[in-house]
Amino acid sequence: MLNELLRVEQLASGYHRVPVLNDVSFHVREGEMVAVIGPNGAGKTTLLKTISGLLQPTSGRIFFNGQEISGQPPHTISRLGIAHVPEGGRLFPNMSVMENLLMGAYGNREVLKTGILDELFELFPRLKERRHQLARTLSGGERQMLAIARGMASRPRLLMLDEPSLGLAPVLVDTIYDRLRVLRERGLTILLVEQSVHHALSLADRGYVLENGRIVLEGACAELSRNSHIRQHYLGL
């Protein structure tokens, strides 16, 4: 049995006084890839923001590697080993590819001595070719590669990805998911929020379905792919 790395218990969260999440509980084991799927406005982005400390929970608890992190500031949570790649990447547009990668390791410069940049350039060779270019000059697929690589630059124990396929052409989505498959095979723990349900369920180990701020279904991705609700409402079958 794999060790549990992340546990969320009865989480409620939202924006100001507007509730979004209500009584959300789930877990991620070390080495797993877990997908959270659901429609727009279901609370998927809110969930990741609350785990990473960008939003404060109104109730419930979050544990990472056995330590409660509920309500901790983002820099503390990041240093514990959680990297959050937000929707759209949120790169520094007027910094080069290399400078963006270095910013990913800002909280732990010692990691740069471990050869992490060489590993990232091996995983994303296009970034090595573009390492001196400004981030704003990259294509959409290259920007998403850089966003993921920047998240990886700190050698996180948990990588959280918010809609990595958003706005990309199908061929680029396949490329991004091919790289995520490599990371999964290397044992990285990944929490994936995604509207491209087919891609998410084909790659992840387990999945949770979030609708109207609540988890309504969970299970192995192979089982979810056969579920009539998923097939009708998310896969168009």
Secondary structure, DSSP 8 states (H G I E B T S, - for coil): ---EEEEEEEEEEEETTEEEEEEEEEEEETT-EEEEE--TTSSHHHHHHHHTTSS--SEEEEEETTEE-TT--HHHHHHHTEEEE-TT----TTSBHHHHHHHHTTT-GGGGGGTHHHHHHHH-HHHHHTTTSBGGGS-HHHHHHHHHHHHHTT--SEEEEE-TTTT--HHHHHHHHHHHHHHHHTT-EEEEE-S-HHHHHHH-SEEEEEETTEEEEEEEHHHHHH-HHHHHHTS--
